[in-house]
C-alpha cells in the first residue's frame, strides 16, 4: 500500500526547501481488515487532526516539523501494520484516528530519509482494502456541514494512494476555508465522507473552482493527474 501525494502549487522555493513527509499507518490485521472507505475517511481526518493539534501549532513540540513539511512539497506516505508492528507504532509520538472499522495513526512529519526505524520497516505496498457489497452507503449529494472528497472515477489507484490523496484533499480544503467555517468544522470533529464521483459529473467538479488535488506523479499515476475534488457545502442563508 503506497502513496506519495504532492500538490502542484508552483514554487521554486518549495522545491528548494528540505523535504519532509507525513507518515500515516493503517492497521490491517489478517482477520477483519478495515473497510476501504472507513480507511480513506479516517486518513483524511487524521491529516486534519495533525494540522490542528496543539502540539502542531505555535510553540508546540511538533510545530517546527509541521512548518518544515508545509514549506516543501506536501508529501504523505501510507504504510500498513498489524499485531506487534501496530503496537510498536502506537508507542511512537502520534495520534490515532478511528472511524468505523479503521484505525489510522498519523505521526509528526519526518525528513524523507529520516523515518523512525519502527515505521521504516513497515510495508508500503501490496495491500488492497475493499468495501462490503453495497458500501459506501449514505448520501451521494453533499450535506451541509459535511465535506465530501470526490475521487476521480477514471483513475485506478491502490488504497494507500487513495488514502494519501483524500488526506491531501482535506488539507487543501482546510487551507481554502475562511476562519468561521474552519472553526465550525473543527468543533464538529471534521465530518466528511469519501465518494467516487459519478463519471458524468467529474468534469464539472474538476472545473468548478473547488480545491483540486493534482498529483506530482511520483507513484502509480501520471504527473498532473487530478485525483480528488474537495467540496464543503454550506446551508444557504
C-alpha positions as CSV (number, residue, x, y, z in Angstrom):
1,X,0.0,0.0,0.0
2,X,1.8,3.1,-1.1
3,X,1.3,6.7,-1.8
4,X,3.4,9.8,-2.1
5,X,1.0,12.6,-2.8
6,X,2.2,16.0,-3.6
7,X,0.2,19.1,-4.6
8,X,1.5,21.0,-7.7
9,X,1.3,24.6,-6.3
10,X,4.1,26.1,-8.4
11,X,7.0,27.4,-6.3
12,X,10.7,27.1,-6.8
13,X,11.1,27.8,-3.1
14,X,9.0,24.7,-2.3
15,X,11.3,22.5,-4.3
16,X,14.5,24.0,-2.8
17,X,13.3,23.6,0.8
18,X,14.2,20.5,2.8
19,X,11.7,17.8,2.0
20,X,9.6,16.2,4.7
21,X,6.9,13.6,4.6
22,X,3.8,13.0,6.8
23,X,3.7,9.3,7.8
24,X,0.3,7.5,8.2
25,X,-0.1,3.9,9.3
26,X,-3.3,2.0,8.8
27,X,-3.9,-1.1,11.0
28,X,-4.6,-4.1,8.8
29,X,-4.9,-7.3,10.7
30,X,-5.0,-10.7,9.0
31,X,-8.6,-11.2,10.1
32,X,-11.0,-8.4,10.0
33,X,-9.2,-5.8,7.9
34,X,-10.8,-2.4,7.7
35,X,-13.2,-1.4,5.1
36,X,-11.7,0.7,2.3
37,X,-14.0,3.7,2.7
38,X,-13.5,3.7,6.5
39,X,-9.7,3.8,6.0
40,X,-10.0,6.6,3.5
41,X,-12.2,8.8,5.7
42,X,-10.0,8.1,8.8
43,X,-6.9,9.1,6.9
44,X,-8.4,12.4,5.7
45,X,-9.5,13.2,9.3
46,X,-6.1,12.2,10.6
47,X,-4.4,14.8,8.5
48,X,-6.7,17.5,9.8
49,X,-6.2,16.4,13.4
50,X,-2.5,16.6,13.0
51,X,-2.7,20.1,11.4
52,X,-4.8,21.4,14.3
53,X,-3.4,19.6,17.3
54,X,-2.0,21.9,19.9
55,X,1.4,20.3,19.5
56,X,1.5,21.2,15.8
57,X,0.9,25.0,16.2
58,X,2.6,27.9,17.8
59,X,5.4,26.7,20.0
60,X,4.1,23.1,20.2
61,X,6.6,20.3,20.1
62,X,5.7,19.3,16.6
63,X,5.2,22.8,15.2
64,X,8.6,23.1,13.7
65,X,8.3,19.8,11.8
66,X,4.9,20.7,10.6
67,X,6.1,24.1,9.3
68,X,9.1,22.5,7.6
69,X,6.7,19.9,5.9
70,X,4.4,22.6,4.7
71,X,7.3,24.7,3.4
72,X,8.3,22.0,1.0
73,X,6.3,19.7,-1.3
74,X,3.5,18.3,0.9
75,X,4.1,14.6,0.8
76,X,2.2,11.8,2.5
77,X,3.2,8.1,2.7
78,X,0.8,5.4,3.9
79,X,2.2,2.2,5.4
80,X,0.4,-0.8,7.0
81,X,0.9,-2.6,10.3
82,X,-0.6,-5.4,12.3
83,X,0.0,-7.2,15.6
84,X,3.3,-6.3,17.2
85,X,4.0,-3.8,14.4
86,X,1.0,-1.8,15.2
87,X,1.7,-1.9,18.9
88,X,5.2,-0.6,18.3
89,X,3.8,2.2,16.1
90,X,1.4,3.2,18.8
91,X,4.3,3.8,21.2
92,X,5.7,6.4,18.9
93,X,4.5,10.0,19.2
94,X,1.4,10.4,17.1
95,X,-2.4,10.4,17.0
96,X,-4.7,7.5,16.3
97,X,-7.9,8.3,14.5
98,X,-10.6,5.7,14.4
99,X,-13.5,5.6,12.0
100,X,-15.9,2.7,11.7
101,X,-13.7,-0.4,11.1
102,X,-10.5,1.6,10.5
103,X,-7.6,2.7,12.8
104,X,-5.2,5.2,11.2
105,X,-2.2,6.6,13.1
106,X,-0.6,9.8,11.9
107,X,2.8,10.9,13.0
108,X,4.6,14.3,13.0
109,X,6.4,14.9,9.7
110,X,9.9,13.4,9.2
111,X,12.6,14.1,6.7
112,X,12.3,11.9,3.6
113,X,15.3,9.9,4.6
114,X,14.7,10.1,8.4
115,X,11.9,7.7,9.2
116,X,11.9,6.1,12.7
117,X,13.0,2.5,12.3
118,X,9.7,1.1,13.6
119,X,7.9,2.9,10.8
120,X,10.6,2.5,8.1
121,X,10.3,-1.3,8.4
122,X,6.6,-1.3,7.7
123,X,5.3,-2.5,4.3
124,X,4.4,0.3,1.9
125,X,2.9,-1.8,-1.0
126,X,0.9,-4.9,-1.6
127,X,-2.4,-4.4,0.3
128,X,-5.7,-3.5,-1.1
129,X,-8.8,-2.9,1.0
130,X,-12.3,-3.5,-0.1
131,X,-15.8,-2.4,1.0
132,X,-18.5,-4.9,1.7
133,X,-21.1,-5.2,-1.1
134,X,-23.4,-2.2,-1.1
135,X,-20.9,0.2,0.6
136,X,-20.2,3.0,0.9
137,X,-23.8,3.9,1.5
138,X,-25.3,7.2,2.5
139,X,-25.9,10.3,0.5
140,X,-24.2,10.9,-2.8
141,X,-25.1,14.6,-2.6
142,X,-23.1,16.8,-0.2
143,X,-24.8,17.5,3.1
144,X,-24.4,20.9,4.8
145,X,-21.6,20.9,7.3
146,X,-20.0,17.7,5.9
147,X,-17.1,17.7,3.5
148,X,-17.2,15.4,0.5
149,X,-13.9,14.3,-1.0
150,X,-14.7,13.2,-4.6
151,X,-12.4,10.6,-6.1
152,X,-11.7,10.7,-9.8
153,X,-13.7,7.8,-11.3
154,X,-11.3,7.4,-14.2
155,X,-8.1,6.6,-12.2
156,X,-7.0,3.3,-10.7
157,X,-5.1,3.7,-7.5
158,X,-4.1,1.5,-4.6
159,X,-5.9,2.0,-1.4
160,X,-2.8,3.6,0.1
161,X,-2.5,6.0,-2.7
162,X,-6.2,6.9,-2.3
163,X,-5.7,7.5,1.4
164,X,-2.9,10.0,0.8
165,X,-4.9,11.7,-2.0
166,X,-8.0,12.2,0.2
167,X,-5.8,13.4,3.0
168,X,-4.4,15.9,0.6
169,X,-7.8,17.0,-0.5
170,X,-8.9,17.5,3.1
171,X,-5.7,19.6,3.7
172,X,-6.3,21.8,0.7
173,X,-9.9,22.3,1.7
174,X,-8.8,23.4,5.2
175,X,-6.5,25.9,3.6
176,X,-9.3,27.3,1.4
177,X,-11.9,27.8,4.3
178,X,-12.5,31.1,6.0
179,X,-12.0,31.1,9.8
180,X,-15.6,30.8,10.9
181,X,-16.3,27.8,8.7
182,X,-13.0,26.3,9.6
183,X,-13.7,26.6,13.4
184,X,-17.2,25.2,13.0
185,X,-15.9,22.2,11.1
186,X,-13.2,21.6,13.6
187,X,-15.6,21.9,16.5
188,X,-17.8,19.3,14.9
189,X,-14.9,16.8,14.6
190,X,-14.3,17.3,10.9
191,X,-17.3,15.4,9.5
192,X,-16.6,14.2,6.0
193,X,-17.3,11.4,3.5
194,X,-15.3,10.0,0.6
195,X,-17.1,9.1,-2.6
196,X,-16.2,8.2,-6.1
197,X,-17.7,10.8,-8.4
198,X,-20.2,9.7,-11.0
199,X,-18.3,9.7,-14.3
200,X,-20.7,12.2,-15.9
201,X,-20.3,14.6,-13.0
202,X,-16.5,14.5,-12.7
203,X,-15.6,17.1,-15.4
204,X,-17.9,19.6,-13.8
205,X,-16.4,19.0,-10.4
206,X,-12.9,19.3,-11.7
207,X,-13.7,22.6,-13.4
208,X,-15.8,24.0,-10.5
209,X,-13.1,26.0,-8.7
210,X,-13.3,23.8,-5.7
211,X,-9.9,22.6,-4.2
212,X,-8.4,20.1,-6.5
213,X,-5.5,17.7,-5.9
214,X,-3.2,17.3,-8.8
215,X,-0.6,14.6,-8.2
216,X,3.1,15.0,-8.8
217,X,3.3,11.6,-10.4
218,X,5.9,10.0,-8.1
219,X,3.9,6.8,-7.9
220,X,1.2,4.9,-9.8
221,X,-0.3,7.7,-11.9
222,X,0.8,10.3,-14.4
223,X,2.1,13.7,-13.3
224,X,-0.6,16.3,-13.1
225,X,-3.4,13.8,-12.7
226,X,-6.4,15.3,-11.0
227,X,-7.3,12.8,-8.2
228,X,-9.6,14.5,-5.8
229,X,-12.0,17.4,-5.7
230,X,-12.9,18.7,-2.2
231,X,-16.4,20.1,-1.5
232,X,-17.8,21.7,1.6
233,X,-21.4,22.7,1.1
234,X,-22.9,25.2,3.4
235,X,-26.6,25.9,4.1
236,X,-27.8,28.9,2.2
237,X,-28.9,31.8,4.4
